[in-house]
Amino acid sequence: MQTHPSPLRVIAVYAALVVVPVLGAVALLSADIGGGHLAVVADAGHATHHPLARLLLAVVTVVGACKVAGALVRRIGQPPVIGEIAAGILLGPSVLGAVWPQAQRALVPAEVLPQLNVLAQLGVVLFVFLTGLELNLAALRGRGPLTLVVSHVSIATPFLLGVLLAAAAYDRFAPDGVGYLPFALFLGVSLSVTALPVLARILVDLGMYRTRIGTLVMTCALAGDVTAWILLAMVVAVVGVSSMVGVAVTAALTAVFGAVLFAARPGLTRLLTTTDPRRIRVAVQVVLVGVLLCATVTERIGVHAIFGAFLFGLVLPGDSAVGRRLHDTVGSLTSMLLLPLFFAYSGLRTELVLLGEGGMWLWCGLVLALAVAGKLGGAALAARAMDIDWRQSWQIGALMNCRGLTELVLLNIGLDLGVIGADLFAILTLMAMLTTAAVTPLVMLCSARPAQADPEGAPVQPRVPSGTQEGQVAGGGMDGDHGLDPRPLDQPADGHHRGEADRQPRRQSAPNRPRGAGRQPQPRP
């Protein structure tokens, strides 16, 4: 039953049941001011300087600076990761802290660094999980001797040069209490890394993602990524224990953990292979819990949390509906919010002012030269030794020399473990930025002829990077020549030894077939 009370009645009821109770509460609270309780609360609020507000301001500053810098460097043909790393350095003590320290303390105060570090580490764990999710280990089978040789040389050669560098740099850069073995292992791994996600982004931008060279370098980078995380786990194990028995126990526990995950792979694949939206939503939540649990297990074992996240991603079906949902949702959160915080935290730890002391720039030049010689030179010479012409060999070497975000993750772990100091951390960070920034110019320098798509299938995983349309990958991301020879990569440069498919006559198209209706190349199983 509807009623229509008069306006005076509404006002009277509201005043009696709302205004009077509010006034009474205010009177009671005001009467306690003399007791000092409210003053204590106010003082406590001023003493803490609004920690949540300061953290939110730091997050806004960091994310905004990284995205602006990433957009700027993309305009000059560089991957956004270069600008995001540079933004982190600009916000740190090397630039903003030296030029305007008051602004740095206001925007990114020291009090919020622990919270930023926690968020950054969560971002790294999720990033490494997505890296494992996007890898396809089946792509390592049947790729031929060329891929085998190039991938192994591009790991072994820079690793050897890193160990030799450690012999010369140990007395100068090794922190107190760090043995030669973990120091040398870490430098070897640092020089051997190829950043798979950044490389995929560069190949898309260059229109080379589905070319023969793109297929080759993505497969080689896949092998390098797996090897790098395994070697890093060895470094963490060596640093975390005091005897070789402890190292053996840690390695055994890690092997058991990995074996359990891979044994559960068929069951996980069946569980996550679904197209029901409700089950997909539940599966995404279960996978996220699994990531954190696996990261916790390996952290307790002693090989760092990222290794558990990487292994868990490796055993999941990345090409399933659940995998795509994880890539879209978790990948967006990670790339838009958490990884910029990691870049900023890394930049705040990068003190470029240390490079002005005692011939440090000479050491920086030596590290850069060895990194380029081992990765670019090693991969190029290996490709040339397998009868690839020099132009394409140099392109392969330049692409394999991409380090980017993966290198930065390794360096921060090394600094946290105390394997390297702030000076060597700054040198290696600068090396990672320069080698990644040089990839696109060097590839373009070797360009001569337009790229051809690989008729034998698309490159290995990862899938198309987040934010890229499939058409961009298939059709090429940038205009211009990229110097890809139409011959297969395993054919000698003199043009002889053609395969059976080359000797057969080309099939004529049907006269009534519509233009452009030919069969598309099918991926290799």
C-alpha positions, 0 to 999 in steps of 0.5 A: 500500500502506497502512502504519501506523507506530507512534507512537514511530516517527512522533515520532522521524521528526518530531523528526529531520526537523522539530524538529532543522532548525528548532532549527539554523536558530534557532541560526544566526540567533541567533548573528548578533545580535551582528553587528548585522544584525538590529538594523539590520533592526529599526531600519529597520522602526521607521523606516518605521512600517509603511507598509502597515499605516498605509495599510490603517488609513487606507483602513479609516478613510476607507471606514468613515466615508464609508459611515456618513455616506452611510447617515446622510444617506440617512435624511434623504432625501439622496443618499449622495454628500453624506455621503461628501463631508462625511466627507472634509471631517470627516477633513481639516484643517477639522474633525478636524485642527483639533479633534484633530490627533493623531487625524488624524495617527494615522488619516490620516497625511501619509505615506500621502497619495501612495498614497491619491491614486494609488488615488483617481485610479484610482477617478476614471478608472474612474468616468468610464469607467463614466459614458461607458459608461452614456451613450446618445448615441442619446438625444440624437436626436429628443428635440424642441426642448424638450430642445434648448433646456433643455439648451443654456440650462442650459449656456450661462447658468451658463458665461457667469456663470462667465466674468463671475465670473472677471472679478471674481475673477481678481485675488483668487483666480487663482494666480500665473502663471495667465492669465485664459483658463484661469481663466475657462474653468475657472470657467465649466465649474465652474458648468455641471456637472450630475452625471448619476450622482447625478441618476439616484440622486435621480430613483430615490429620488423615484420620478421616474426614468421620468416625463416630467420624469425623461426630460427632465432625464436627457437634458439632463444627458447633453448637459451631461456630454459638453459639460463633459468637452470643455470641461475638456479645452480647459482642460487643453490651454490650461494645459498648453501655452504657445502657441495653436499648442500648443493647436491641436496638442493639440486636433487629436491629441485629435480624431484619437484620438476619431475612431479610437475612434468608427471602431472602435465597430462592431468593438468592439460586435460583439466585446463582444456575446456571452452566453458566460460565458467570452468575457464574462470575457475581454472584461471583462479586455480592456476594463479594459486598454483603459481604462488604455491610452486614459487613458494616451494622452490623458494623454500628449496633454495633456488628462488621463487621464479624457478618454480613459477617458470616450471609451472608455466612450462607444464601448462598448455599455453595454447588452450583457452585457459592459457589464452585467458591467463595471457590476456588478464595476468599479462595485462596486469603484469605489463601495465602495472607490476613490471614498471614497478620492477623497472623503477625499483631496478633504476633506483638501485642503478647508480651510474655515478659509480662508473666515474670512479677508477677506470670503471668506464674501461671495465664497462667497455670490456663487459660490453665488448665481451657480451657482443663478441660472445653472443652476436659474434658466436651466433653469427660465426656458427650460422656462417659455419653452417653455410648461411651467407654472411648477411643473414648470419649477422642478422641472426647474431644481432637478434640473438644479442637481445637481452632486455627484461630477462637480463634485468631480472637476473641482475636484480637476483644477483644483487639481492643474493650479494653475488655482485655489488652496485658497481657491477650491477650498474655496468651490466644494466647498461650493457643490457640496455645497449645490446637490446637497443642495438638489435633493430639498427643492426638488423636493418643495417644488414637488410638488402631484400624483403622478408619472406614468410616461412612456408614450413610453419610459424615460429615457435612460441611465445604467441603473438605478444600482448597488444599485437593483432594477428594480422600484424604478425602475418603481414609484417609490422614495418615496411622496408627490407630485412634482407632475408634470402629466399633460399632455405636457411640450411641450403649452402650459399652457392645455391646448390643441393636443392631439396626435392620440393625445389626440383618439382614443377610448381603446381598451376592454380585452377583457372576458376580459383578466385584470386588469393584463394590459395591454400595457406601454409600449414604449421609443422606438427 
